[in-house]
Amino acid sequence: MTTDHPSFPIPLRSDAAVQRGAALRFFMDGEPVEAFAGESVAAALMAAGRRTLRHSPRDGAPRGAFCLMGSCQECLVWIGTRKQPSCQVAVAAGLEVESLPWREARA
Ligand code: FES
């Protein structure tokens, strides 16, 4: 899993007084990611230390989740045959998510 942010590994998932959904595993660029039911894909990836989901087509700068409410489109990922904002998609066991550069490199 990518740990490409200077703040890593600050724990982003608080464990005190939090009731979580069932533990599950999905896949990001073929690598397993542990998550909990009810989390968005973006939240689970951030908690796992994955910050970069794509790169700017203009200058190649890394891009990742920003607004976390579906407005900015910075968190686009491939899920199945569609690009979707990862902050608007709930995790599911076995879900296969691909970052834009990872899928494009495989094509
Ligand atoms: S973080 Fe802005 S649309 Fe997902």
Backbone and ligand atoms as CSV (ligand in chain L), in Angstrom:
chain,resi,resn,atom,element,x,y,z
A,1,MET,N,N,0.847,-1.184,0.000
A,1,MET,CA,C,0.000,0.000,0.000
A,1,MET,C,C,0.882,1.233,0.000
A,2,THR,N,N,0.505,2.196,-0.779
A,2,THR,CA,C,1.277,3.423,-0.895
A,2,THR,C,C,1.185,4.241,0.387
A,3,THR,N,N,2.315,4.716,0.834
A,3,THR,CA,C,2.353,5.599,2.001
A,3,THR,C,C,3.080,6.868,1.583
A,4,ASP,N,N,2.479,7.570,0.636
A,4,ASP,CA,C,3.165,8.642,-0.053
A,4,ASP,C,C,2.879,10.035,0.492
A,5,HIS,N,N,2.460,10.154,1.707
A,5,HIS,CA,C,2.185,11.463,2.278
A,5,HIS,C,C,3.068,11.659,3.493
A,6,PRO,N,N,3.599,12.899,3.670
A,6,PRO,CA,C,4.515,13.104,4.798
A,6,PRO,C,C,3.882,12.873,6.161
A,7,SER,N,N,2.561,12.907,6.261
A,7,SER,CA,C,1.924,12.700,7.565
A,7,SER,C,C,1.828,11.228,7.945
A,8,PHE,N,N,2.056,10.345,7.006
A,8,PHE,CA,C,1.933,8.921,7.295
A,8,PHE,C,C,2.989,8.522,8.307
A,9,PRO,N,N,2.795,7.714,9.293
A,9,PRO,CA,C,1.605,6.921,9.528
A,9,PRO,C,C,0.725,7.438,10.661
A,10,ILE,N,N,0.349,8.697,10.659
A,10,ILE,CA,C,-0.568,9.187,11.679
A,10,ILE,C,C,-1.861,8.380,11.591
A,11,PRO,N,N,-2.296,7.805,12.696
A,11,PRO,CA,C,-3.522,7.002,12.627
A,11,PRO,C,C,-4.737,7.878,12.363
A,12,LEU,N,N,-5.462,7.601,11.310
A,12,LEU,CA,C,-6.618,8.408,10.955
A,12,LEU,C,C,-7.919,7.772,11.402
A,13,ARG,N,N,-7.849,6.545,11.891
A,13,ARG,CA,C,-9.069,5.862,12.287
A,13,ARG,C,C,-9.119,5.828,13.801
A,14,SER,N,N,-10.009,6.613,14.395
A,14,SER,CA,C,-10.157,6.637,15.845
A,14,SER,C,C,-10.866,5.372,16.290
A,15,ASP,N,N,-10.411,4.817,17.386
A,15,ASP,CA,C,-11.028,3.586,17.863
A,15,ASP,C,C,-11.860,3.778,19.125
A,16,ALA,N,N,-11.765,4.962,19.744
A,16,ALA,CA,C,-12.494,5.187,20.985
A,16,ALA,C,C,-13.966,5.489,20.706
A,17,ALA,N,N,-14.821,4.754,21.360
A,17,ALA,CA,C,-16.266,5.011,21.324
A,17,ALA,C,C,-16.834,5.046,19.912
A,18,VAL,N,N,-16.330,4.216,19.042
A,18,VAL,CA,C,-16.840,4.156,17.674
A,18,VAL,C,C,-17.423,2.776,17.430
A,19,GLN,N,N,-18.645,2.746,16.962
A,19,GLN,CA,C,-19.236,1.473,16.574
A,19,GLN,C,C,-19.056,1.325,15.070
A,20,ARG,N,N,-18.471,0.231,14.669
A,20,ARG,CA,C,-18.164,0.026,13.261
A,20,ARG,C,C,-19.017,-1.095,12.674
A,21,GLY,N,N,-19.122,-1.046,11.370
A,21,GLY,CA,C,-19.735,-2.153,10.660
A,21,GLY,C,C,-18.784,-3.335,10.653
A,22,ALA,N,N,-19.207,-4.375,10.014
A,22,ALA,CA,C,-18.396,-5.591,9.955
A,22,ALA,C,C,-17.093,-5.345,9.204
A,23,ALA,N,N,-16.029,-5.966,9.678
A,23,ALA,CA,C,-14.748,-5.874,8.978
A,23,ALA,C,C,-14.865,-6.573,7.628
A,24,LEU,N,N,-14.223,-6.001,6.644
A,24,LEU,CA,C,-14.235,-6.599,5.308
A,24,LEU,C,C,-12.940,-6.243,4.598
A,25,ARG,N,N,-12.772,-6.821,3.453
A,25,ARG,CA,C,-11.573,-6.573,2.650
A,25,ARG,C,C,-12.004,-6.303,1.216
A,26,PHE,N,N,-11.448,-5.223,0.661
A,26,PHE,CA,C,-11.631,-4.977,-0.765
A,26,PHE,C,C,-10.252,-4.815,-1.387
A,27,PHE,N,N,-10.195,-4.552,-2.660
A,27,PHE,CA,C,-8.903,-4.523,-3.347
A,27,PHE,C,C,-8.702,-3.192,-4.066
A,28,MET,N,N,-7.532,-2.617,-3.852
A,28,MET,CA,C,-7.148,-1.380,-4.531
A,28,MET,C,C,-5.911,-1.678,-5.358
A,29,ASP,N,N,-6.004,-1.520,-6.643
A,29,ASP,CA,C,-4.897,-1.832,-7.550
A,29,ASP,C,C,-4.351,-3.231,-7.272
A,30,GLY,N,N,-5.252,-4.142,-6.964
A,30,GLY,CA,C,-4.889,-5.531,-6.744
A,30,GLY,C,C,-4.394,-5.858,-5.354
A,31,GLU,N,N,-4.232,-4.841,-4.497
A,31,GLU,CA,C,-3.750,-5.081,-3.139
A,31,GLU,C,C,-4.926,-5.064,-2.155
A,32,PRO,N,N,-4.925,-5.965,-1.180
A,32,PRO,CA,C,-6.025,-5.990,-0.219
A,32,PRO,C,C,-5.999,-4.771,0.701
A,33,VAL,N,N,-7.189,-4.256,1.012
A,33,VAL,CA,C,-7.360,-3.130,1.939
A,33,VAL,C,C,-8.407,-3.549,2.969
A,34,GLU,N,N,-8.055,-3.421,4.242
A,34,GLU,CA,C,-8.997,-3.739,5.311
A,34,GLU,C,C,-9.897,-2.527,5.541
A,35,ALA,N,N,-11.186,-2.757,5.714
A,35,ALA,CA,C,-12.142,-1.662,5.895
A,35,ALA,C,C,-13.298,-2.162,6.751
A,36,PHE,N,N,-14.256,-1.283,6.953
A,36,PHE,CA,C,-15.449,-1.632,7.722
A,36,PHE,C,C,-16.684,-1.236,6.925
A,37,ALA,N,N,-17.692,-2.042,6.976
A,37,ALA,CA,C,-18.945,-1.750,6.290
A,37,ALA,C,C,-19.439,-0.375,6.713
A,38,GLY,N,N,-19.917,0.390,5.757
A,38,GLY,CA,C,-20.401,1.736,6.023
A,38,GLY,C,C,-19.399,2.822,5.673
A,39,GLU,N,N,-18.155,2.451,5.496
A,39,GLU,CA,C,-17.158,3.445,5.103
A,39,GLU,C,C,-17.228,3.657,3.593
A,40,SER,N,N,-16.825,4.839,3.164
A,40,SER,CA,C,-16.670,5.054,1.729
A,40,SER,C,C,-15.317,4.490,1.306
A,41,VAL,N,N,-15.188,4.243,0.027
A,41,VAL,CA,C,-13.900,3.765,-0.491
A,41,VAL,C,C,-12.810,4.786,-0.173
A,42,ALA,N,N,-13.102,6.077,-0.358
A,42,ALA,CA,C,-12.103,7.119,-0.089
A,42,ALA,C,C,-11.685,7.100,1.380
A,43,ALA,N,N,-12.630,7.002,2.293
A,43,ALA,CA,C,-12.301,7.007,3.715
A,43,ALA,C,C,-11.455,5.793,4.075
A,44,ALA,N,N,-11.808,4.643,3.542
A,44,ALA,CA,C,-11.042,3.430,3.841
A,44,ALA,C,C,-9.621,3.525,3.282
A,45,LEU,N,N,-9.485,4.104,2.099
A,45,LEU,CA,C,-8.149,4.247,1.518
A,45,LEU,C,C,-7.316,5.242,2.309
A,46,MET,N,N,-7.918,6.331,2.739
A,46,MET,CA,C,-7.187,7.303,3.556
A,46,MET,C,C,-6.742,6.658,4.860
A,47,ALA,N,N,-7.627,5.901,5.485
A,47,ALA,CA,C,-7.279,5.245,6.741
A,47,ALA,C,C,-6.153,4.237,6.548
A,48,ALA,N,N,-6.073,3.685,5.346
A,48,ALA,CA,C,-5.021,2.712,5.048
A,48,ALA,C,C,-3.725,3.379,4.585
A,49,GLY,N,N,-3.725,4.704,4.512
A,49,GLY,CA,C,-2.509,5.420,4.135
A,49,GLY,C,C,-2.376,5.722,2.661
A,50,ARG,N,N,-3.410,5.423,1.888
A,50,ARG,CA,C,-3.357,5.671,0.446
A,50,ARG,C,C,-3.910,7.067,0.166
A,51,ARG,N,N,-3.063,7.983,-0.262
A,51,ARG,CA,C,-3.494,9.358,-0.494
A,51,ARG,C,C,-3.644,9.675,-1.978
A,52,THR,N,N,-2.794,9.116,-2.798
A,52,THR,CA,C,-2.804,9.444,-4.219
A,52,THR,C,C,-3.684,8.462,-4.984
A,53,LEU,N,N,-4.656,9.018,-5.714
A,53,LEU,CA,C,-5.567,8.182,-6.495
A,53,LEU,C,C,-5.399,8.399,-7.989
A,54,ARG,N,N,-4.804,9.508,-8.350
A,54,ARG,CA,C,-4.544,9.810,-9.754
A,54,ARG,C,C,-3.526,10.937,-9.785
A,55,HIS,N,N,-3.161,11.363,-11.003
A,55,HIS,CA,C,-2.243,12.485,-11.155
A,55,HIS,C,C,-2.876,13.502,-12.096
A,56,SER,N,N,-2.577,14.749,-11.858
A,56,SER,CA,C,-3.113,15.819,-12.685
A,56,SER,C,C,-2.683,15.632,-14.130
A,57,PRO,N,N,-3.620,15.735,-15.081
A,57,PRO,CA,C,-3.229,15.628,-16.489
A,57,PRO,C,C,-2.418,16.841,-16.941
A,58,ARG,N,N,-2.466,17.922,-16.193
A,58,ARG,CA,C,-1.740,19.134,-16.603
A,58,ARG,C,C,-0.281,19.093,-16.175
A,59,ASP,N,N,-0.049,18.838,-14.880
A,59,ASP,CA,C,1.334,18.924,-14.405
A,59,ASP,C,C,1.820,17.652,-13.711
A,60,GLY,N,N,0.978,16.622,-13.676
A,60,GLY,CA,C,1.402,15.355,-13.086
A,60,GLY,C,C,1.393,15.335,-11.570
A,61,ALA,N,N,0.883,16.381,-10.939
A,61,ALA,CA,C,0.851,16.428,-9.481
A,61,ALA,C,C,-0.093,15.367,-8.923
A,62,PRO,N,N,0.258,14.766,-7.793
A,62,PRO,CA,C,-0.625,13.758,-7.216
A,62,PRO,C,C,-1.936,14.373,-6.756
A,63,ARG,N,N,-3.015,13.634,-6.955
A,63,ARG,CA,C,-4.352,14.102,-6.572
A,63,ARG,C,C,-5.008,13.023,-5.727
A,64,GLY,N,N,-5.831,13.475,-4.787
A,64,GLY,CA,C,-6.530,12.527,-3.932
A,64,GLY,C,C,-7.784,13.159,-3.388
A,65,ALA,N,N,-8.415,12.487,-2.442
A,65,ALA,CA,C,-9.680,12.969,-1.885
A,65,ALA,C,C,-9.508,14.367,-1.305
A,66,PHE,N,N,-10.487,15.233,-1.576
A,66,PHE,CA,C,-10.415,16.617,-1.116
A,66,PHE,C,C,-11.703,17.011,-0.403
A,67,CYS,N,N,-12.821,17.020,-1.103
A,67,CYS,CA,C,-14.060,17.522,-0.489
A,67,CYS,C,C,-14.794,16.435,0.294
A,68,LEU,N,N,-14.655,15.209,-0.106
A,68,LEU,CA,C,-15.333,14.053,0.512
A,68,LEU,C,C,-16.850,14.165,0.491
A,69,MET,N,N,-17.381,14.903,-0.497
A,69,MET,CA,C,-18.839,14.983,-0.630
A,69,MET,C,C,-19.291,14.961,-2.084
A,70,GLY,N,N,-18.431,14.493,-2.970
A,70,GLY,CA,C,-18.840,14.277,-4.347
A,70,GLY,C,C,-18.784,15.486,-5.251
A,71,SER,N,N,-18.201,16.587,-4.799
A,71,SER,CA,C,-18.192,17.806,-5.607
A,71,SER,C,C,-16.945,17.994,-6.450
A,72,CYS,N,N,-15.791,17.662,-5.924
A,72,CYS,CA,C,-14.543,18.068,-6.583
A,72,CYS,C,C,-14.054,17.073,-7.640
A,73,GLN,N,N,-14.442,15.843,-7.552
A,73,GLN,CA,C,-14.017,14.789,-8.493
A,73,GLN,C,C,-12.527,14.464,-8.400
A,74,GLU,N,N,-11.870,14.924,-7.357
A,74,GLU,CA,C,-10.433,14.646,-7.207
A,74,GLU,C,C,-10.167,13.186,-6.847
A,75,CYS,N,N,-11.175,12.494,-6.386
A,75,CYS,CA,C,-10.986,11.125,-5.879
A,75,CYS,C,C,-11.448,10.071,-6.874
A,76,LEU,N,N,-11.515,10.434,-8.159
A,76,LEU,CA,C,-12.009,9.479,-9.158
A,76,LEU,C,C,-11.173,8.206,-9.191
A,77,VAL,N,N,-11.842,7.099,-9.245
A,77,VAL,CA,C,-11.214,5.787,-9.391
A,77,VAL,C,C,-12.067,4.961,-10.346
A,78,TRP,N,N,-11.495,3.908,-10.840
A,78,TRP,CA,C,-12.269,2.953,-11.630
A,78,TRP,C,C,-12.896,1.931,-10.691
A,79,ILE,N,N,-14.184,1.756,-10.837
A,79,ILE,CA,C,-14.883,0.676,-10.145
A,79,ILE,C,C,-15.728,-0.011,-11.215
A,80,GLY,N,N,-15.349,-1.213,-11.564
A,80,GLY,CA,C,-15.995,-1.887,-12.682
A,80,GLY,C,C,-15.674,-1.154,-13.970
A,81,THR,N,N,-16.711,-0.788,-14.732
A,81,THR,CA,C,-16.495,-0.148,-16.030
A,81,THR,C,C,-16.647,1.362,-15.974
A,82,ARG,N,N,-16.783,1.911,-14.764
A,82,ARG,CA,C,-17.031,3.356,-14.649
A,82,ARG,C,C,-16.020,4.030,-13.747
A,83,LYS,N,N,-15.679,5.281,-14.089
A,83,LYS,CA,C,-14.950,6.136,-13.168
A,83,LYS,C,C,-15.966,6.717,-12.199
A,84,GLN,N,N,-15.672,6.591,-10.914
A,84,GLN,CA,C,-16.601,7.092,-9.913
A,84,GLN,C,C,-15.827,7.806,-8.815
A,85,PRO,N,N,-16.440,8.808,-8.186
A,85,PRO,CA,C,-15.789,9.440,-7.044
A,85,PRO,C,C,-15.782,8.467,-5.859
A,86,SER,N,N,-14.596,8.120,-5.399
A,86,SER,CA,C,-14.495,7.090,-4.357
A,86,SER,C,C,-15.132,7.514,-3.044
A,87,CYS,N,N,-15.348,8.813,-2.863
A,87,CYS,CA,C,-15.997,9.259,-1.621
A,87,CYS,C,C,-17.499,9.005,-1.654
A,88,GLN,N,N,-18.031,8.634,-2.813
A,88,GLN,CA,C,-19.470,8.418,-2.944
A,88,GLN,C,C,-19.833,6.947,-3.108
A,89,VAL,N,N,-18.855,6.065,-2.959
A,89,VAL,CA,C,-19.095,4.633,-3.132
A,89,VAL,C,C,-18.767,3.922,-1.828
A,90,ALA,N,N,-19.690,3.152,-1.331
A,90,ALA,CA,C,-19.459,2.399,-0.094
A,90,ALA,C,C,-18.592,1.180,-0.375
A,91,VAL,N,N,-17.730,0.857,0.570
A,91,VAL,CA,C,-16.921,-0.343,0.427
A,91,VAL,C,C,-17.823,-1.574,0.485
A,92,ALA,N,N,-17.364,-2.625,-0.122
A,92,ALA,CA,C,-18.054,-3.909,-0.076
A,92,ALA,C,C,-16.994,-4.996,-0.144
A,93,ALA,N,N,-17.266,-6.093,0.478
A,93,ALA,CA,C,-16.307,-7.201,0.472
A,93,ALA,C,C,-16.014,-7.613,-0.962
A,94,GLY,N,N,-14.737,-7.687,-1.284
A,94,GLY,CA,C,-14.324,-8.139,-2.604
A,94,GLY,C,C,-14.365,-7.083,-3.690
A,95,LEU,N,N,-14.816,-5.871,-3.362
A,95,LEU,CA,C,-14.894,-4.801,-4.361
A,95,LEU,C,C,-13.506,-4.561,-4.960
A,96,GLU,N,N,-13.450,-4.444,-6.273
A,96,GLU,CA,C,-12.173,-4.191,-6.938
A,96,GLU,C,C,-12.146,-2.760,-7.447
A,97,VAL,N,N,-11.214,-2.005,-6.901
A,97,VAL,CA,C,-11.057,-0.584,-7.205
A,97,VAL,C,C,-9.697,-0.407,-7.861
A,98,GLU,N,N,-9.650,0.459,-8.862
A,98,GLU,CA,C,-8.381,0.716,-9.541
A,98,GLU,C,C,-8.151,2.213,-9.637
A,99,SER,N,N,-6.926,2.637,-9.327
A,99,SER,CA,C,-6.583,4.038,-9.530
A,99,SER,C,C,-6.476,4.283,-11.028
A,100,LEU,N,N,-6.620,5.534,-11.418
A,100,LEU,CA,C,-6.580,5.842,-12.844
A,100,LEU,C,C,-5.246,5.441,-13.472
A,101,PRO,N,N,-4.101,5.813,-12.865
A,101,PRO,CA,C,-2.843,5.423,-13.540
A,101,PRO,C,C,-2.618,3.925,-13.552
A,102,TRP,N,N,-3.073,3.215,-12.542
A,102,TRP,CA,C,-2.859,1.772,-12.487
A,102,TRP,C,C,-3.613,1.095,-13.622
A,103,ARG,N,N,-4.877,1.475,-13.823
A,103,ARG,CA,C,-5.631,0.853,-14.908
A,103,ARG,C,C,-5.060,1.229,-16.265
A,104,GLU,N,N,-4.694,2.503,-16.409
A,104,GLU,CA,C,-4.161,2.938,-17.703
A,104,GLU,C,C,-2.841,2.232,-18.017
A,105,ALA,N,N,-2.049,1.944,-16.991
A,105,ALA,CA,C,-0.778,1.241,-17.212
A,105,ALA,C,C,-1.014,-0.196,-17.644
A,106,ARG,N,N,-2.118,-0.778,-17.218
A,106,ARG,CA,C,-2.429,-2.166,-17.584
A,106,ARG,C,C,-3.027,-2.280,-18.970
A,107,ALA,N,N,-3.605,-1.168,-19.463
A,107,ALA,CA,C,-4.329,-1.206,-20.750
A,107,ALA,C,C,-3.392,-1.411,-21.925
L,1,FES,S1,S,-13.264,13.938,-2.606
L,1,FES,FE1,FE,-14.306,15.402,-3.820
L,1,FES,S2,S,-15.588,14.186,-5.069
L,1,FES,FE2,FE,-14.620,12.778,-3.766
